[in-house]
Amino acid sequence: MPAKTDIEQLRAREERMVAEVWNEGDMDVLEELTHEDYVGHWFSMEGGDTDRDGLRMFIEETRKGFSDFHMDIEFMVAEDDMITVGFTTTGTHDGEFMGIPPTDVNPGETPGIMVHRVEDGKVVEGWATWDALGMMQSLGLVPEQFRITDFLETGVTMARQGIMRRTADDD
């Protein structure tokens, strides 16, 4: 049997990341597939880049907030040491997620894209984005159609309900 090409290895690694880490919650596989010095350039509750521990915490928080969380790969494009994965996620918001109390709503499919750079068989750098606004609208937290005043009013309401909290670090 011929050896897998680098591109085939990238694709297989991403399939494992989605199936075993995101869908099954196996954090040992996360440790195996990501470098200890991993840097994630995506939304972090603390702001700025995140490390492998931050990625682990985000995945765990996502799986707690959506106990039936599931990610499907829609497409993969790989070249050299980079792979891009288009995905959709589903799950019922039945636990706290990013400070938002459970709504018991399944927002339907939420699309997103993640990009990973791999060195020596491990993910060293990642970028990701997803339709967080669409998800918030589907959960009923943000109106489907709104003006800036509606958006600000929603923010004030969420703050009063303790959903959005200002901390001393925000000053």
Secondary structure, 3 states (H helix, E strand, C coil): CCCCCHHHHHHHHHHHHHHHHHHCCCHHHHHHHEEEEEEEECCCCCCCCECHHHHHHHHHHHHHHECCCEEEEEEEEEECCEEEEEEEEECCECCCECCECCCCCCCCCEEEEEEEEEECCEEEEEEEEECHHHHHHHCCCCCCCCCHHHHHHHHHHHHHCCCCCCCHHHC
